[in-house]
Amino acid sequence: MTGNTKALSEDEALKERSRFLRGTIVESLADAATGAVAADDAKLLKFHGTYQQDDRDLRNERHKQKLEPLHSFLIRLRMTGGICSPEQWLQLDKLVRKYANESLRITTRQTFQFHGVYKRNLKAAIAGINNALLNTIGACGDINRNVVCHNNPYLSPIHEEVYEWSKRLSDLFLPQTRGYYEIWLDEKPVASFPTEVEPFYGKTFLPRKFKIGVALPPYNDIDVFAQDLGFIAIVEKDKLIGFNVSVGGGMGMTHGDKATYPRLGEVIGFCPTEQLLAVAEQVVAIQRDFGDRSVRKHARFKYTLDDRGTEWFKQELATRLGFPLQSPRPFKFTESGDRAGWVKDKQGRWHLNLSILSGRIKDTEEIAWLTGLRKIAKIHEGDFRLTASQNLIIANVSKANKPKIQALLKEHRIPVPDEQWSALRLHAISCVAFPTCGLAMAESERYLPKLLDRLEPLLKAAGLEQQTIQLRVTGCPNGCARPYLGEIALVGKSPGHYNLYLGAGYVGERLNKLYKESLTEDEIIAVLTPLIERYGKERLKDEPFGDFVIRAKVVAEVRFGREFHDTQ
């Protein structure tokens, strides 16, 4: 690697000595004296798609009882574009009922997470996922994560081609280590570890996580400018001719540290379809070689770009490719988020987009999500598609099957959103936060329903019930729910307190801005009430809320990451 002269971080040393991500994970899993794994193994497990966590609701009480924290594991799947078959759905449903907390959770990267898996069940759960012809490798860790893409089949005949390119991108960056298969699937170990190689990643993989997304205008339903590497499909005369290339997006930051900030990707050129994989490989290789391996808070691709400059990057990319990118092609995003309810495509197939608050699929007294969708999977002949807004598309439903699915929805009290939900609720997303996330500073998933219940009457009174406003809630500043692209965003600061950000672009083309700091839940409503009232009275025709608060000089416009912390 060519870009570092400073001392490497401990995480880099750990990867170097990990024997291609094996560490002592087998020994940690076998240790029945604790529900945890060794600290180094907990870091390495991320590359295998699992995080060690503990129940923070019980942490203090267990400490008083001189018990170790109640450890469990999150398992995240690698599932390009979020598409799975009914058979795979049923297998995952079976696994979460047997080994997890009886819930599936749709993430903002179009994949599933299991929560509450105890160490003794971890191997069986991951093996079961692989038996469903899915996997978890590279879903976390310093590696290319799950590739997200436009996958709504009723919106464009090009969607299937875009999805196929996304799968090829995902396959390109799969790690080659056999350690994953030895640990979880009992593959015979490699005879001599020193002879094993990672032809692309090397022993130390990437400096930090890397995210790729593929968008299909006019729909920016994956927030392509939040991705480290974004590809924007260009269609001419109903034919996919190539992709505009966007680089340097990323959401995470740290409270109080102005050297950290969210950043939007910037479009640097166009490549024909046949050049896509070569371009992607060299973009990621530049970050591999020049990303900061000394300071992890400074290790994301966005900082590499800002430190060295976009022009330097374009020249380095051209040198490695042997050709420069072409000039970007015109494109325009007009829509963000998901369309709700039943939609019929030109082939006569039906597609149902169900809005699932925070993506949490579990049975409650009000809605039998898990049971109802299990029964639908048993009769469904199409597929299931997860969205980057944590929603679910029951896709490719035949005319004959539609009434059967409708009956099952009604039986299990599953709401069809265009009939029962406000536009704000339809598009709201959140991270998990408490009780399992170790980084959480405030509630998120558990707070979102209460927040919506308080905001929806305000919108109704202002005549805005069906006005789409992008609402994002996270329990910390790390950006898992892409909060800095929310027209209204709440970022946890401490228990019960949130920073309020306003003014992001409706289609993801502009960051938001800090408006008020460390607000209580009551203060949030008090601050938003007059702004919502003003918006209802003063907005221009078709003016998004984010544009309004900038035009009204409530907050300043932010288009570049380094402007994010400016006080003006």
N, C-alpha and C positions, 0 to 999 in steps of 0.2 A: 504494500500500500504506500502511496507516494505523498500524501497530503499532510502528515503529522510529524512534527519535530519535538513536541512537548511530551512529557511523561504520560503514558497511557493510563486510563482509568482502571480500577479494579475489575470492572465488568469485562473489559477487554482481556485482562489476564485470565479471568475465569473462562471465557470462551476459548482462549488459546489452549488451556490445559484440560478442557472438558472432554477430550477424545471424541470430537464431533458430536457434542450435545449429550453424551452418555452420562458424564459425571459419575456420581454414586447414586443415581436415581433408583436403581434396582435395590440397593441396600436400604435406602430410605423407605421405599415402599414396604419392605419386609420387616421393618422395625415396628413391632406391635406395641411397644411401650409408650408411643406417642401418636397423636393424630396428625402430627406435622411431619414435614420432611426437613432435611438439613437446609440451612439458609442458602448455600450455593445451589443446591438442587432445586430449590423453589424458583430461583432465577432461570435455571436451565429448562424447567418444566414449561415456561412460557413458550419456548420454541416448539414444544410438543402440543400446544393449544390449551394449556390449563394453568390457572392461577391458584395459589394457596390463599385462602381467606379465613376469617373467623367471624362468628356472630357477635357484632359489636353491641347489640342489645343486651347480651348476656356477659359481656367481657368483665365489667366491674364486679358483678355478683360472683362470677366464677373466681375472680382474683381474691375476693373476700373469703371464699371457701377453699383457697389454696389449690385450686384446680387450674390446669392449663386452659387457655382459650379453647372454645369449641371450634376446632379447625374443620374446614371442609374445602372443597375445590370447585371452582368454576371451570367448565369445559366449553370451549368455543370451537365451532366447526369451521372448516374451510369449505365454502360452498359457493363457487363462482356465480355471481348474479342472483344468488338466492333461490335457485330452482331445484325442486325435489319432486319425486314421483309420489303417488299415493302409497305405494309399498314402502318407500323410505320414510314417509311421514308416520306410518303405523309402527315401524321399527323404532323411530325416535320416541314416539309416544310411549311405547312399551318400556324403553330404557329409562325415561324420566320418572315413570311411575314405580319402577323397581329400584333405581339407584339414586335418584335426585329428589328434588322437593315437589314432585308432581306438577311441574310447570315447564313449558318451553318459553324462551324469551327471544323475540326477534330483535336483533341489534340494528344499529344505524349503518352497519356494513353488510346488510342483506344476508345475515346468517343467523344461526341459532346459538344460544348459550343454554347450558344446563347449570343450575345452581344447587348447592347443598349436597354435593357428592362427597361422601366420606372416603378417606384414604383407602380403606379396605375394599372399596367398590370402584376405585378409579380405573384400574386396569380392565375390569370387566366392562365398564361403561365405554371406554375408548375402543376396546375390541369390538363391542356391539355396534358402535358407529361405523367402524371399518367393515363389519359384516353387511351393513346396509349400503355398501359401496360409496361411502362418504369417508372423510377423514378429518383430522384436527391439526395436522402438521403445518407449521408456519402460520397458524391463525393468530398467534401472538409472538412476541420476541422481536429481536433486531433483524428483521427479515421482511420481505414483501408480504403484506397481509392479504386478506380476502379481496379479490378484485370485484369491485361493484360496477354495475352497468345498467343501462336502460333495459328493462325487460317486460314492458307492458305490451302484450301482443296485439291489443286492439288499437294501439296508437299509430303503428306504422308497419308496413310489410318488410321494412329493413331491420326490424328488431332482432330477428333470428340471426341474421348475418352479424350484427353487432355483438350479440351474445357469443357467437362462435369465436370471434376475435378475442373476446374477453377470456374465454376458456384457454385459448392458446397463450395469452399473456400470463395467466395463472400458472399453466404448466411450465412455461419458460423459466419461472423463478422458484419452482419447487426445490427444496434442498435435496441433495442426493444421499445424505448420510443414511446408513442402514440402522443406526441406533434406534430410531423410532420404531422400526419393525421388530427389532430384537426385544425392546422393553415391553411393548404393548401387544405384539402378535406372536411372540415366541419364535421369531426367526432365529436360525442358528447364527451366533455371533461371527463377525468377520475375524478371520484367523489372526491377522496382524494389523492393528489399528494404524501404525505409521504408514502403511501402504494405501490407506483409504484417502480419498481426496474429495474436496468440494470444488469442482472445476470453475464455478463462477464465484461463489461466496468466499472460498478459502476457510481457514480455521476460525476466523473471527467474524464472519458474516458481515452484516452492515453495522454502521455506527449506532443507529437507532432504527425504529420501525419505519416502514415505507409503505405508502398507500397509493394504489392506482385505481382510476375510475374512467369509465367510458360513457359519454353522454350522447344523446341523439336529439339535436335541436328540432323543434323549438322547446323541448322539455328538458329542463335542468333538474330532473328529479333525483339526481345523485349528488348534487352540490359539487360539480366537477372542479370548481376553483378551490375547494377545500382539500383536494388531493395533492400529494407530492408530485404525481405525474398524472395529468388528465389528457384524455383523447376525446376530441369533439368530432363526431362523425359528420362528414360533408357528403351530401347527396345531390347529385345532378341528374335530371331526367330519370328519376326513380332508381338511380344506380348509386351504390356506395363507391365513391372514387378514392377516398382516403380520409385522413384525420388531421385537424389542427392539433397542435401539441401545446399543452399548458404545463408549466413547471413551477414548483416552489410553494404550493399551497400547504397549509397546516394550521391546526386550531389551537394547540396547547400553549399555555403560558403559566407563569407562577405569580401569584399575588405579590405585589410590592417589588417585583424584579423587572425593571424596565428593559433589561437586556433580553427578556423573553416576551414574545408577542405572537398573536395569530397573523397569518399572512395569506393573501389570495394568490393563487397561481396566475402566471402571466403567459399569454399566448406568444410563442416565439417562432412559430412557423407551421408549415403543412408538410405532411408526408403521404405519398400514395399508399394504398393498402399493403402492397408488397414490401414496403420498407418499414412497416409498423414494428415488427418484432426486433429488427436491428436497431431502430431508434430507441425502443424501450430498453433494450439490453445495455446500450451505451449510456443512456441517461442514468440508469441505476448504477452502472459501473463507475461513473464519475463520482457519485455520492459515496460509493464504496471506497474509492481511492482518496477522496479529498474531504469527506465529512470529518468533523471533530471527534476524535476518539479519546480525548483527554477530559472534556467537560460534557457530561451527558445532557445537561440542560441546553447545551449549545450544539447538539449533535444532529439535529434534524436538517433535512435537505434545504429548508427555507433559509437557514442561517448560512449554509455553504454558499448559496446564491447571493445573499445580501453581502457577505464578507468579500466575495471575489468579483461580483458584478455579473449582470446578465450577459453582457457582451463577451466577457471572458468565457462564460459557460457555452455560449453559442459557438465560439471559435473552437473550444475544446471538443465539443460534440462533433462539429464538422470534421475536425482532424481525425477523430477516432472512426467516424463513419466513412470518411473518404469523400464526402460530399456535404454541402450545406443543405439545410431544410429550405424548402420553397417558401415563398411569401404566404402568410395566412390567407385562407379563403374566407369570404364573407359568411357570417352566420348570425343568428339572432335567437336568444332565448326569450320566450314569452310566458312560460308556465313553470311552476315549481311545485313540488309535492305530488300528491296522488289524486287521481280522479276517484270519486266515491260511488258506490252502488253498482248496479248491474249495467253492463255495457255490451252491445252486440257488435261484432266486427263484420267486415265485408264478406267473410266466408260463412256467415250465419252462426258462428259459435258465440257463446256467451261467456263473459268474464265478470266475476264479482269481486270488487275491492272492499274488504272489510277493514274498518278502522279499529285497531286494537290498542287501547291506551297504554303507552310505554312498551308496546310489543309483548305484554305479559299474557301468555295463554295458560290459564288455569281455571279450575272450576270454583266459582263463588256462589253465594246464595242468590245473587242477581242473574248471573250468566254462567252457563255450563260450557265454557269455551273449549276445554280440553276434551270433554266427552262428546260434545257436538261435532267438533272437527274430526274426532276419531271415527264417528259414524259416517260422516261425509266422505272421509278418505276410503272407507270400505266400499263405497258405491261410485266414487269419482273416477272418470275415465280419462281426464286430462292431467294437469299437473298443478302444483302449488308454487307461488312465486312470492318471495319476501321482498319488501321494498325498503329503500333507504330511509323512509319515514316511519319505519316500524309497523307497517301495515301488511296485510296479507291479501293476495289475489288468488282466488280459486279460479284457475284459468282453463280455457278450452272446454267449457261445459256444453254438452249437446242439448239440443232443444228438448229431447225426451227426458234428460236428466235434470233439467232446470227445476221443474216442479217438485221433484223428489228432494233436491237440495234445499229448496225454499221451505219445504215441510220440516226438514230437520233443523233448519235455522230457527223456525218458530217454536218447535218442540223444546229446544234448548235455550230459548230466550236470547238468541244471538241477534243483535240489532243490525239491520241493513242501514248503513250510516246516512244515506241521502234522505231517509225518512225521519231520522230521530236525532241527529247530531248537529251541533252548530259548526260553522266553518272553522272557528278557532280550535275546537276540539278535534276536528278531522285532521288538522295539520300539526298539532302539538306533539313534540317529542321530548324525551327525557332520558337521562342515564339511570343506572340502578341506584347508586349511592348507598345509604344505609339500608339494611344492617350489615351487608357483606363487603362492600368495597372499602379497602383499607385507606384509600385516599380521600374518602368523602369528608367534607367539612359541614355539610348540611343535608337535609332531606332533598330528594328529587322525585323519584318514582312515586313514593308514598305521599309527597306533597302535591303533585300535579293535579289529582282529582279535586282536592279542596280549592286549589287556585282557580281551576276552571269553573267550579261552582260559584265562585265569587265574581269572576270576570264576566261570565256569560250574561247575567242580568244587566250589567253596565252596557254591554254591547247591544243588547236587545233594546234598552231604553234609548240608545243613540241611533237606532235603526241600522245597526251593523251586524246583526246576527248571522247573516250570510256573507259577510265580508271576510275574505281570507286574510288572516294575519299570521305570519310565521312566529310561533311561540316556542322557545327552547328553554329548558330548565336543566341545570346540572348541579351536582353536589360539590363540585370543586372546579378549579380553572383549567383542568387538563383537556377539556374540549371534546369528550366522548360523544355528546349529542350535538356537536357543531354549533355551540351557543353563539359564537361571534358572527354567525350568519342569520341570527334571529332578529326579526323586526322588533320584537320584544324578547329579551333574554334575561334570565335570572341565573346568576352564578354564585354558588354557595361560598360564604366567607367564614361563617362559624355557625354553630347550631342555632337555627331559627333566624339567621341573618343572611342577606343576599345582596350582591351588587347588581344594580339594574342597568342594562345596556339597551340602547335604542338606535334605530336608524339603519339597519342593514338593508341591502337591496332585496326586493321581493324574489328575484330570480338568481340570487347568490352572487351578484356582481360587485357588491360593496360590503365592507365590514361595518359592524355597529360601533357605538361609542359609549363609554361609561357616562351615565347620567346621574345616578345617585348611588352612594356607597353604604353598605352594611345596613340595609333596611330590614325591619321586622316584617312579618307577614301582613300585619295591619297597615304598616307604613307603605308597603307596596301598593295596596289597594288605594290608599289615600293619594299617592302620587299619580297613579295611572288614571284615576277617575276623571280629573279635569282634562287630561290629554285625550282620553277617549271621547269625552263630550265635545271637545274642540274639533277633533277629527270628524265626528259625525256632522258637525255644522259647517266646517270650513273646507273640507276636502274638495279637490277638483274632481271632475269626472274621471273615473277609473284610476284615481291616484292611490297607490299603495300606502299603507301606514308608514313604512320606512321612509318613503319619499316625502310624505307630509311633515314628519317631525324635523326633517332637514330644511324643507322650504319654510317652515314656521320658526326656524332658528332655535329649536329646542336642543338639538345637538349638531355638531359639525359633521360634515361628510368625511368618511375615512375610506380611502381606496388602497393605501399602502400600509403594510405592517408596521413600519417604523413611525407612522403617524398615530398609531393606536393609543399611545399613552400621552400624546400631546394634550396640554390643558386648554388650548384655544379651541 
